[in-house]
Amino acid sequence: MDINFNKNEDHNKLLLSDLKRRFAKVKLGGGQNRIEKHHSKGKMTARERIDYLLDSKSKQIEIGAFAGEDMYMEHGGCPSGGVVVKIGYIKGKQCVVVANDATVKAGAWFPITGKKNLRAQEIAIENRLPIIYLVDSAGVYLPMQDKIFPDKEHFGRIFRNNAVMSSMGITQIAAVMGSCVAGGAYLPIMSDEAIIVDKTGSIFLAGSYLVKAAIGESIDNETLGGATTHCEISGVTDYKAKDDKDALDTIKNLVDKLGDYNKAGFNRAKPGKPKENPEEIYGILPKSRADQYDMKEIIKRIVDNSEFDEYKEGYGKTIITAYARIDGWAVGIVANQRKLVKTKSGEMQFGGVIYNDSADKATRFIANCNQKKIPLVFLQDVTGFMVGSKSEHGGIIKDGAKMVNAVSNSVVPKFTIVIGNSYGAGNYAMCGKAYDPRLIVAWPSAELAVMSGNSAAKVLLQIETASLKKKGEKITPEKEAELFNKIKDRYDSQVSPYYAAARIWTDAIIDPLDTRTWISLGIEAADHAPIEKAFNLGVLQV
């Protein structure tokens, strides 16, 4: 291996080490002291509950682990959004599991908590997956109620989704394992079946203190809304469990008896591992986001047997379109080629840039995959569409619009892996979050923004210096350099994959070696939902 390979490998493994360090911290939720306090009440933590519920040694993926990172620090923070979401197997059946983390502000709902819960429900709805709620929450975080309570994508949308999923026949099971108060009390009761843990679980619209203040009645919380009350008097819940494990065992038994699902029918053959060593990805992927590399070498280390059939190989070379298999599943890959390429006319095209011909090729390929019912996998490392008079005169906006149209109207499931750059309209054309990928994840090397930190800083610097000059300030080279670095540092923090993950613009930041698992589990989930809509591009400017 050459020296650049070794430098790249060192850099990318350091990024991976940072990812693991951050994740280890996130897994502690509200911290070790609060975990111990939780245990002292005879309760398992959210992660312990999920680990017990999911089949041992089965594959699983976590959605939104970094939600809320470095947000709400004036309120003490909200690690992982105060809720843990995983897709895994219960008695061999793929399910979504949502567990409130009561070590984080007693499981109270911050704005990002609502967004993450809605994302979990969206995944269940799109893929017709059973969803399990492990409830242990104090309800809306009151100091931020105006940012979580009344809007369309706020707290109330959860219950609307409960009702919609019920009408769609999507199984919902809730276990009340702690507090379940106020509006949040509707979630388990709008589920198909509800379990409550004796002595630790409680459900009520208003707790004993509020009841006393509102109507003058004196009553304790257990009598007001405990397990005995709701299983024997009100009939609100269906099963009484003696402890957390008993409640989780009840869920396992219920899921075990679910009927089979109608399959979408995506093609799957016997899985094969890549022949090329996947660990070499760390050395192939360059340290600098500006450097060129061959995306085909990355693809070889992701797909089965390192084999793929390239569509229009000699045309539109800055986008690779290819048929392949990932863990046996047939996929259509749309990937940004990141090396400098030469057209038949001798023109050189920059890697990572979408040109007229590559946009046209991608549009046709996406249409083909929809025609053949083949899921799409987008590998993003894109700086945007080509600019300049030649591209504009050639109709780059028109060709780009055709590609965006195809991505928008695609009816087969889409999965997006942000490998490197994800800038501007390139993010859109390559199926960014706004274009409904079933799952979207980033590698630690990813950057998501309108443009790179360096380019943005130069633009913003021009605006800033012009403003200061209008005020009569003299801008020395030293002052200009200081301003540039200040702007770039601020912008670079927003380009970070952790900034995106905190806001759930991506579902996760993953080790590149886990890419196959995410895509495979994602397609398996999507196979639960037969395609009911025909592919139609609508009106196009030819």
Disulfide bonds with the S-S distance in Angstrom:
none
